[in-house]
């Protein structure tokens, strides 16, 4: 997955986050899935979707900034 692929899903993010994501070896589809889980985890569970696999779960960890912390991804993704 390229830097441009990552930005196409997440929008502008910190270079360290891009590097962390790239190091997971995840595909663009897995990044999209992780981003969907962050935005609507309850809805996806209610649809009967299986829980995220290992790489998707790692991407979620990278992207999920606790609400009480500011991080490099939070402002770009609309989380604060």
Chimera marker file (.cmm) of the C-alpha trace (Angstrom):
<marker_set name="trace">
<marker id="1" x="0.000" y="0.000" z="0.000" r="1" g="1" b="0" radius="0.5"/>
<marker id="2" x="1.367" y="3.388" z="-0.947" r="1" g="1" b="0" radius="0.5"/>
<marker id="3" x="1.346" y="6.686" z="0.913" r="1" g="1" b="0" radius="0.5"/>
<marker id="4" x="-1.209" y="7.973" z="-1.601" r="1" g="1" b="0" radius="0.5"/>
<marker id="5" x="-3.432" y="4.923" z="-0.970" r="1" g="1" b="0" radius="0.5"/>
<marker id="6" x="-3.402" y="5.624" z="2.762" r="1" g="1" b="0" radius="0.5"/>
<marker id="7" x="-4.190" y="9.310" z="2.265" r="1" g="1" b="0" radius="0.5"/>
<marker id="8" x="-7.010" y="8.415" z="-0.152" r="1" g="1" b="0" radius="0.5"/>
<marker id="9" x="-8.773" y="6.606" z="2.703" r="1" g="1" b="0" radius="0.5"/>
<marker id="10" x="-7.814" y="8.711" z="5.724" r="1" g="1" b="0" radius="0.5"/>
<marker id="11" x="-7.159" y="12.140" z="4.309" r="1" g="1" b="0" radius="0.5"/>
<marker id="12" x="-4.151" y="14.107" z="5.566" r="1" g="1" b="0" radius="0.5"/>
<marker id="13" x="-2.410" y="12.248" z="8.390" r="1" g="1" b="0" radius="0.5"/>
<marker id="14" x="0.920" y="12.400" z="10.157" r="1" g="1" b="0" radius="0.5"/>
<marker id="15" x="3.856" y="10.760" z="8.375" r="1" g="1" b="0" radius="0.5"/>
<marker id="16" x="4.508" y="8.549" z="11.417" r="1" g="1" b="0" radius="0.5"/>
<marker id="17" x="0.968" y="7.168" z="11.146" r="1" g="1" b="0" radius="0.5"/>
<marker id="18" x="1.487" y="6.506" z="7.437" r="1" g="1" b="0" radius="0.5"/>
<marker id="19" x="4.704" y="4.633" z="8.243" r="1" g="1" b="0" radius="0.5"/>
<marker id="20" x="3.028" y="2.586" z="10.990" r="1" g="1" b="0" radius="0.5"/>
<marker id="21" x="0.206" y="1.630" z="8.635" r="1" g="1" b="0" radius="0.5"/>
<marker id="22" x="2.588" y="0.707" z="5.828" r="1" g="1" b="0" radius="0.5"/>
<marker id="23" x="4.606" y="-1.509" z="8.179" r="1" g="1" b="0" radius="0.5"/>
<marker id="24" x="1.554" y="-3.664" z="8.941" r="1" g="1" b="0" radius="0.5"/>
<marker id="25" x="1.605" y="-5.117" z="5.432" r="1" g="1" b="0" radius="0.5"/>
<marker id="26" x="-2.141" y="-4.530" z="5.209" r="1" g="1" b="0" radius="0.5"/>
<marker id="27" x="-3.937" y="-4.084" z="1.925" r="1" g="1" b="0" radius="0.5"/>
<marker id="28" x="-5.943" y="-1.053" z="0.886" r="1" g="1" b="0" radius="0.5"/>
<marker id="29" x="-9.106" y="-3.092" z="1.448" r="1" g="1" b="0" radius="0.5"/>
<marker id="30" x="-8.025" y="-3.893" z="4.999" r="1" g="1" b="0" radius="0.5"/>
<marker id="31" x="-7.396" y="-0.195" z="5.675" r="1" g="1" b="0" radius="0.5"/>
<marker id="32" x="-10.861" y="0.642" z="4.369" r="1" g="1" b="0" radius="0.5"/>
<marker id="33" x="-12.338" y="-2.063" z="6.583" r="1" g="1" b="0" radius="0.5"/>
<marker id="34" x="-10.492" y="-0.721" z="9.652" r="1" g="1" b="0" radius="0.5"/>
<marker id="35" x="-11.712" y="2.798" z="8.900" r="1" g="1" b="0" radius="0.5"/>
<marker id="36" x="-15.283" y="1.487" z="8.587" r="1" g="1" b="0" radius="0.5"/>
<marker id="37" x="-15.005" y="-0.299" z="11.932" r="1" g="1" b="0" radius="0.5"/>
<marker id="38" x="-13.839" y="2.926" z="13.588" r="1" g="1" b="0" radius="0.5"/>
<marker id="39" x="-16.794" y="4.844" z="12.246" r="1" g="1" b="0" radius="0.5"/>
<marker id="40" x="-19.576" y="2.310" z="12.770" r="1" g="1" b="0" radius="0.5"/>
<marker id="41" x="-18.519" y="-0.698" z="14.822" r="1" g="1" b="0" radius="0.5"/>
<marker id="42" x="-21.963" y="-1.265" z="16.325" r="1" g="1" b="0" radius="0.5"/>
<marker id="43" x="-23.660" y="-1.103" z="12.931" r="1" g="1" b="0" radius="0.5"/>
<marker id="44" x="-21.215" y="-3.608" z="11.443" r="1" g="1" b="0" radius="0.5"/>
<marker id="45" x="-21.768" y="-6.029" z="14.320" r="1" g="1" b="0" radius="0.5"/>
<marker id="46" x="-25.536" y="-5.640" z="13.942" r="1" g="1" b="0" radius="0.5"/>
<marker id="47" x="-25.169" y="-6.504" z="10.242" r="1" g="1" b="0" radius="0.5"/>
<marker id="48" x="-23.572" y="-9.771" z="11.303" r="1" g="1" b="0" radius="0.5"/>
<marker id="49" x="-20.131" y="-8.915" z="9.987" r="1" g="1" b="0" radius="0.5"/>
<marker id="50" x="-17.330" y="-11.037" z="11.432" r="1" g="1" b="0" radius="0.5"/>
<marker id="51" x="-15.005" y="-9.280" z="13.839" r="1" g="1" b="0" radius="0.5"/>
<marker id="52" x="-11.873" y="-7.772" z="12.298" r="1" g="1" b="0" radius="0.5"/>
<marker id="53" x="-8.921" y="-10.007" z="11.534" r="1" g="1" b="0" radius="0.5"/>
<marker id="54" x="-5.451" y="-9.493" z="12.980" r="1" g="1" b="0" radius="0.5"/>
<marker id="55" x="-4.186" y="-6.904" z="10.478" r="1" g="1" b="0" radius="0.5"/>
<marker id="56" x="-7.431" y="-4.938" z="10.516" r="1" g="1" b="0" radius="0.5"/>
<marker id="57" x="-7.397" y="-4.966" z="14.324" r="1" g="1" b="0" radius="0.5"/>
<marker id="58" x="-3.818" y="-3.618" z="14.280" r="1" g="1" b="0" radius="0.5"/>
<marker id="59" x="-4.869" y="-0.837" z="11.901" r="1" g="1" b="0" radius="0.5"/>
<marker id="60" x="-7.729" y="0.047" z="14.242" r="1" g="1" b="0" radius="0.5"/>
<marker id="61" x="-5.238" y="0.292" z="17.121" r="1" g="1" b="0" radius="0.5"/>
<marker id="62" x="-3.061" y="2.647" z="15.088" r="1" g="1" b="0" radius="0.5"/>
<marker id="63" x="-5.978" y="4.847" z="14.038" r="1" g="1" b="0" radius="0.5"/>
<marker id="64" x="-8.025" y="4.892" z="17.233" r="1" g="1" b="0" radius="0.5"/>
<marker id="65" x="-7.000" y="7.886" z="19.334" r="1" g="1" b="0" radius="0.5"/>
<marker id="66" x="-8.575" y="7.990" z="22.815" r="1" g="1" b="0" radius="0.5"/>
<marker id="67" x="-11.128" y="10.786" z="23.118" r="1" g="1" b="0" radius="0.5"/>
<marker id="68" x="-9.168" y="12.550" z="25.849" r="1" g="1" b="0" radius="0.5"/>
<marker id="69" x="-5.965" y="12.705" z="23.777" r="1" g="1" b="0" radius="0.5"/>
<marker id="70" x="-5.003" y="14.656" z="20.720" r="1" g="1" b="0" radius="0.5"/>
<marker id="71" x="-3.037" y="12.633" z="18.240" r="1" g="1" b="0" radius="0.5"/>
<marker id="72" x="-1.812" y="12.925" z="14.695" r="1" g="1" b="0" radius="0.5"/>
<marker id="73" x="-4.870" y="11.181" z="13.252" r="1" g="1" b="0" radius="0.5"/>
<marker id="74" x="-7.632" y="12.641" z="15.411" r="1" g="1" b="0" radius="0.5"/>
<marker id="75" x="-8.067" y="16.092" z="13.815" r="1" g="1" b="0" radius="0.5"/>
<marker id="76" x="-7.858" y="14.808" z="10.241" r="1" g="1" b="0" radius="0.5"/>
<marker id="77" x="-10.426" y="12.090" z="10.908" r="1" g="1" b="0" radius="0.5"/>
<marker id="78" x="-12.837" y="14.290" z="12.840" r="1" g="1" b="0" radius="0.5"/>
<marker id="79" x="-12.258" y="12.661" z="16.219" r="1" g="1" b="0" radius="0.5"/>
<marker id="80" x="-11.620" y="14.962" z="19.148" r="1" g="1" b="0" radius="0.5"/>
<link id1="1" id2="2" r="1" g="1" b="0" radius="0.2"/>
<link id1="2" id2="3" r="1" g="1" b="0" radius="0.2"/>
<link id1="3" id2="4" r="1" g="1" b="0" radius="0.2"/>
<link id1="4" id2="5" r="1" g="1" b="0" radius="0.2"/>
<link id1="5" id2="6" r="1" g="1" b="0" radius="0.2"/>
<link id1="6" id2="7" r="1" g="1" b="0" radius="0.2"/>
<link id1="7" id2="8" r="1" g="1" b="0" radius="0.2"/>
<link id1="8" id2="9" r="1" g="1" b="0" radius="0.2"/>
<link id1="9" id2="10" r="1" g="1" b="0" radius="0.2"/>
<link id1="10" id2="11" r="1" g="1" b="0" radius="0.2"/>
<link id1="11" id2="12" r="1" g="1" b="0" radius="0.2"/>
<link id1="12" id2="13" r="1" g="1" b="0" radius="0.2"/>
<link id1="13" id2="14" r="1" g="1" b="0" radius="0.2"/>
<link id1="14" id2="15" r="1" g="1" b="0" radius="0.2"/>
<link id1="15" id2="16" r="1" g="1" b="0" radius="0.2"/>
<link id1="16" id2="17" r="1" g="1" b="0" radius="0.2"/>
<link id1="17" id2="18" r="1" g="1" b="0" radius="0.2"/>
<link id1="18" id2="19" r="1" g="1" b="0" radius="0.2"/>
<link id1="19" id2="20" r="1" g="1" b="0" radius="0.2"/>
<link id1="20" id2="21" r="1" g="1" b="0" radius="0.2"/>
<link id1="21" id2="22" r="1" g="1" b="0" radius="0.2"/>
<link id1="22" id2="23" r="1" g="1" b="0" radius="0.2"/>
<link id1="23" id2="24" r="1" g="1" b="0" radius="0.2"/>
<link id1="24" id2="25" r="1" g="1" b="0" radius="0.2"/>
<link id1="25" id2="26" r="1" g="1" b="0" radius="0.2"/>
<link id1="26" id2="27" r="1" g="1" b="0" radius="0.2"/>
<link id1="27" id2="28" r="1" g="1" b="0" radius="0.2"/>
<link id1="28" id2="29" r="1" g="1" b="0" radius="0.2"/>
<link id1="29" id2="30" r="1" g="1" b="0" radius="0.2"/>
<link id1="30" id2="31" r="1" g="1" b="0" radius="0.2"/>
<link id1="31" id2="32" r="1" g="1" b="0" radius="0.2"/>
<link id1="32" id2="33" r="1" g="1" b="0" radius="0.2"/>
<link id1="33" id2="34" r="1" g="1" b="0" radius="0.2"/>
<link id1="34" id2="35" r="1" g="1" b="0" radius="0.2"/>
<link id1="35" id2="36" r="1" g="1" b="0" radius="0.2"/>
<link id1="36" id2="37" r="1" g="1" b="0" radius="0.2"/>
<link id1="37" id2="38" r="1" g="1" b="0" radius="0.2"/>
<link id1="38" id2="39" r="1" g="1" b="0" radius="0.2"/>
<link id1="39" id2="40" r="1" g="1" b="0" radius="0.2"/>
<link id1="40" id2="41" r="1" g="1" b="0" radius="0.2"/>
<link id1="41" id2="42" r="1" g="1" b="0" radius="0.2"/>
<link id1="42" id2="43" r="1" g="1" b="0" radius="0.2"/>
<link id1="43" id2="44" r="1" g="1" b="0" radius="0.2"/>
<link id1="44" id2="45" r="1" g="1" b="0" radius="0.2"/>
<link id1="45" id2="46" r="1" g="1" b="0" radius="0.2"/>
<link id1="46" id2="47" r="1" g="1" b="0" radius="0.2"/>
<link id1="47" id2="48" r="1" g="1" b="0" radius="0.2"/>
<link id1="48" id2="49" r="1" g="1" b="0" radius="0.2"/>
<link id1="49" id2="50" r="1" g="1" b="0" radius="0.2"/>
<link id1="50" id2="51" r="1" g="1" b="0" radius="0.2"/>
<link id1="51" id2="52" r="1" g="1" b="0" radius="0.2"/>
<link id1="52" id2="53" r="1" g="1" b="0" radius="0.2"/>
<link id1="53" id2="54" r="1" g="1" b="0" radius="0.2"/>
<link id1="54" id2="55" r="1" g="1" b="0" radius="0.2"/>
<link id1="55" id2="56" r="1" g="1" b="0" radius="0.2"/>
<link id1="56" id2="57" r="1" g="1" b="0" radius="0.2"/>
<link id1="57" id2="58" r="1" g="1" b="0" radius="0.2"/>
<link id1="58" id2="59" r="1" g="1" b="0" radius="0.2"/>
<link id1="59" id2="60" r="1" g="1" b="0" radius="0.2"/>
<link id1="60" id2="61" r="1" g="1" b="0" radius="0.2"/>
<link id1="61" id2="62" r="1" g="1" b="0" radius="0.2"/>
<link id1="62" id2="63" r="1" g="1" b="0" radius="0.2"/>
<link id1="63" id2="64" r="1" g="1" b="0" radius="0.2"/>
<link id1="64" id2="65" r="1" g="1" b="0" radius="0.2"/>
<link id1="65" id2="66" r="1" g="1" b="0" radius="0.2"/>
<link id1="66" id2="67" r="1" g="1" b="0" radius="0.2"/>
<link id1="67" id2="68" r="1" g="1" b="0" radius="0.2"/>
<link id1="68" id2="69" r="1" g="1" b="0" radius="0.2"/>
<link id1="69" id2="70" r="1" g="1" b="0" radius="0.2"/>
<link id1="70" id2="71" r="1" g="1" b="0" radius="0.2"/>
<link id1="71" id2="72" r="1" g="1" b="0" radius="0.2"/>
<link id1="72" id2="73" r="1" g="1" b="0" radius="0.2"/>
<link id1="73" id2="74" r="1" g="1" b="0" radius="0.2"/>
<link id1="74" id2="75" r="1" g="1" b="0" radius="0.2"/>
<link id1="75" id2="76" r="1" g="1" b="0" radius="0.2"/>
<link id1="76" id2="77" r="1" g="1" b="0" radius="0.2"/>
<link id1="77" id2="78" r="1" g="1" b="0" radius="0.2"/>
<link id1="78" id2="79" r="1" g="1" b="0" radius="0.2"/>
<link id1="79" id2="80" r="1" g="1" b="0" radius="0.2"/>
</marker_set>
